[in-house]
Amino acid sequence: MKISVDGGALNPKNSQRFGTAIFSKNLVKALQLYDNKNQYYIYTFDNLKPKLFWMKGRVSLEEFKQKKEVFLALNQALPLYVSGKIISFCHGLSYYFYPQYYSKKDVIRLNSQLKEMIKRSDSIIVSSEKIKKELIGINRLIDTKIVFLPFGIPLDMNNRNIKNQRSNSKERRKYFIFVANNQPIKNIKFILQSFNRLKCDDKYKKYKLLLVGDWKKYENKKLGIVSFSNITREKLKKLYQGATALLTASHYESFNFPVLEALSQGCPVIGLKSAIIPELKPYVNVANNLNEFVNLMKSSINKSFNLTAVRQARLYSRFNWQNYVKNLVKLY
């Protein structure tokens, strides 16, 4: 079969280096690795020009000129014309439930895409049962075409031998890490408040908070807050391996890739309840409020939060791209 793929997020200049960008890159690689029966035609800004009216115009024209059996809408947006079945990927509904954290223009655009996706898609893939329930709640007519497929561990982080990757140096472990795009929904203020509360105790004065993403304005080296706006994936991997714990406190998450990345590298995770989807809760230390969050940070310093070998094996078994592709192909 001939399959079209929206590869717009694969643009190397894309400022989003987490979330949907990571998903798109990994799915495309996984399709190449685990499906040699179908032909894939990936639309990117490099191979389809001009960029103006790219999805509605340029991609639609390509679909009309060269008929395909399936269109994979990796980023929710759809062309005006598609020759075959549409399989869409819904990456959450934060803009629907928390519009106050987005611009009015983005809320209108995303809700418009959501309505079109619901109406035109033959199947809608979600990364958590949470998103499936939310979609059903919005429009009960689409429950039969929603498919739950959990993401795999990013291929560049996929390494089962993580026991020996954890740093044995106490000095290298004296930092927490926060990884996210600079968006209000990520709740950076809660992270900073938690860290400042921790530092009020003299025992934890030497600990640092590493902010990975576009968080330069929050940097305060005197307080031990350091930002990394442009680091390689290999560097990020090493930061996970040496961290005391990953911190996450988003108001809303549809999956939360940094959590899975951190866990894959043996890095414990401390998350506010709103930031952790049900499928990841068994592997994460979950807090309901600020006091619990700070106490978990202290506990992660004073005792090990590392995953057991059994839970590590379950993590790699449940979240892997080979299974994802196997189940995706069944929908064609």
N, C-alpha and C positions, 0 to 999 in steps of 0.2 A: 504494500500500500504506500501511497505518497502522502506524507504528513507535513503540513505547514506549521512552523513554530514562530511565534512572536519573540524575537530576540532583541527587542528594543533596549532591555535592561543590560545587555551585554556591551553597550557602548563603553569603551575604556575611559572616557571622560566623565562617566556617570559619577556624581558626587556620593551617591548612596553605595557604600561599600559593605553594607550589611543587609539583612532582610531579604527583600525580593531580588536584589542583585545577586546575592549569594545563592538563592534558590535557583534562579535562571541559569547561572553558570554551572551549578552542580547537576541540574536536570539534563542540560545539554550534554555534559560529559558522560553522565550515566546512560543516556540513550545510545551514545556511541559505544559504550562498553558492553551493555547488556541487551541490546536489540539489534541484531544483524539481519532481521527479516524485512524490516520496513525502511523506506527511503525518507530522509528528513531534509526539508528545505527551510533553512533558518533565515528569517528576515531580520537584518540589522541595518543600522544607519549607514554602515560602510558599503554594504552590497545593494542597498536600495536607496536611490537618491532621486529627487531632492528631499530634504527633511521636512519641508513645509507640507502640512496636511499629510504627514507620513502614514498614519494608520488608516484614516478614513479615505485618503486618496491613493497614495502610492501602493500600499499593501493591497487595497481593494483591486486596483488595476492588475497587479501581479496575480491575484487569485482568479481574476476573470480570464487572463491570458493563458495561465497554466493551471488547469483543474487539478485539485487534490481531493483525497477522500476525507481527510480530517484536518481541522485547524485547532492548534493548541494555543489558547489565549492565556499566556503565562502571567500577564499583568492586568487582567480584568477587562482591558479595552478591546473592542471588536472593530473590524473593518466594516464598511458599509455593505460589502459583498464578500461572501464566503461560498465556495463551491461545494463544500462537503459538510460533514458533521462538525459541530462546535463543542469542544471540551474546554471549559473555562476553569481558571484557578482563582479562588477567592482567598485573599490574604488578610482577611479580617474586616471588621466593621467598626473600627475605632472612630472614624469620621461620622458614622451614623449615631453612635451612642454618646460620643464626646465631641460634638462639633465645636465646642468652645476652645479646643486646642488646635484648630485648623483655621485657615483663612476662609472667608465666606465663598470666595471663588473656588477653592479646592473642594469645599463641602458640596457645592452645587455640581461640580464636575464629577466627583466620585459617586455621588448619589445617582446621577444620570447614568453613569457607567454600570452601576449596580442594577438599576431597573432594566437596562438593555441586556445585561448578562443573564438575569433571571428569565427574561422573556425569550431570548434567542438560543440559549445554550441547551444542548442535548444532555450534557452532564456538567456538574459543577463540583470540582475537587476542593476539599478543605483539609487543613492540616491538623485539626482537632475536632473532637466531638462537640466541644463548646461552640465552635463556629457553625457546625451543622444545626444545633439547636437554635442558635440565633437566627439563622436564615429561615428555618421553618417558622419561627415566631413572626418574622417579617412577612412571609408569604407562604402559607400552608400548602399551596398548590405545587410547590417545587420539592417537597420532601423526598419523592421517589427518585429524583435525579441528582441528589447530593451524595457524593462519595467521599468517605473519610480515608485519607492516606497520610500517615505521619511522615514528615521529612526524614531523610537519612542524615547521618553525621557527615558534615562536609568532607569531601574526598581528600582534601589536603590536610585534614585533621584526623583522618581515619587511621588510627594506630592502636591496636589492642595492647601492645606492650608498654603500658603507661606507668607501671609500677616504678620502673627505674628512671623515668623521666622527671619525677618529682624531685625538686631540689632538697638536698639534705642540709643545706646551709641555712641556719636560723636568720642570718642577715639578709639573705636573698628572699626570704619568705615574709619579711616585715612590710608587706603592702597588700592592699585590696585593689581590685580592678573593676572598672565599670566600662562596658562596651556598648555603644549605641550611636545612632545618628542623632544629630542635634535637633530634637523635636520636643515640644512641650509635653507630649503624651508620655515621654520617658521619665518624667518626674525627677529631674536632676536635683531639685531643691531638697527633696527627701533624702537623697543620697548624701548630699553635703551636710544636712542637719544631723544625720546619723553619724557621719564621720567626726563632726565637731563634738558631738556628745561623747563619742568614744575617747577623743583626745583630751577631754576634761579630766580623765583619770591619768595621773602621772605615769602609771605602768605602761601606757600605750602611746607615750609621747613620740616615740621613734617610728611609729607606723605612718605609712604614706597611702595616698589614694591616687591611683593612676586612672585618668580619664582618657579612654580611647575613642576618638571621634573628633568632631569639630567643637571642642569645649574650651578653647583657648581663653575665653573671657573669664572662666571660672578658676583658672590656674592661680595658685598662691603657694609658691615654694616655701615661704616661711611657715605655712601651716602644713606643708607636706602634700599639697595637691598639685599634681603634675599632669599636663595634657600631652597627648600624642595624636596629632591630627593626620599625619601621613606615615603609617608604618606598614611594612610588608606583612603578609599573612604568616610568614615564617617567624617574624619577630613577635607577632601576636600569639602565636603558638607557644613560644618560649615564655611570654608573660603569663599565660594561663598556667604553665607548668610550675612557675615559681611563686604564684600568688597564694596568699593565705586563703582567699575566697573571692569569687565573683559576686558582685552586688547588683541586684536588679530590683526596681521598684515602680515600674510602669503603671500608669492608671489602667492600661488595657494592653493585652498581648494576644495575638492570634497563634503564635508559636514561641518565639524568642530564641532565635538561632544561637546567640552568645551563650545561653545556658547549656545547650547541647554541645557546643564547642568546648566550653570549659570542662564539663563532665568528661568528655572524651579524652581530655588531657590530664585527668586526675585532679582537677581543681574543684574543690567544694563550692557549692552555690548557696547564697543566702538571698531569698527573694520575698518581697512583699506578696501577699496572697493574690492581689490583682495582676501580678506580673507572671504568674506561673499557671500554665494550662494543666488540666487534670492528668494528662498523660506523662507529664514530667515531675509531678509532685512526689512520687515515690523515691526520687533521686535527689531531691532538693530540701534544704532546711527552710521551712516556710514560716513567716511572721505575719501576724494580724495587725500590728501597729508599731509605732516607733520604738517603744520600750522593748518589745520582743525582738525587734530587728537588731537593736544595739546589743542586747544580751546575747544574741546568736553570734554577733561579730566577736564579742569577748570569748565566747565558748570556742569559736573556731581557732582562736589564738591559744587557748589553754588546753585544748584537747583536739585530737584528730577527728575530722569529719570525712575522711576519705571513704570512697565506695568500697564495699567488699568485692572480692573477686566474682562472686555469684551475681551481684547487682551490676557489675561492669559488663559481664557476659550478656545479661538481659538487655542492657542498654544498647550494645552493639547488635544484638539480634533483632530488637524491636525497631530501631531507627537505622535502617540501611537502604541505600539507593537501589540495590538489586531487587529487593522486594517491591519497592516503589514502582520501578519500571515494569516489573512483571504484572502488577495489578493495573497499571495504567494502560498497557497494551491490550488488556482484556476488554477495555471500553471502546476500542477502535471498531 
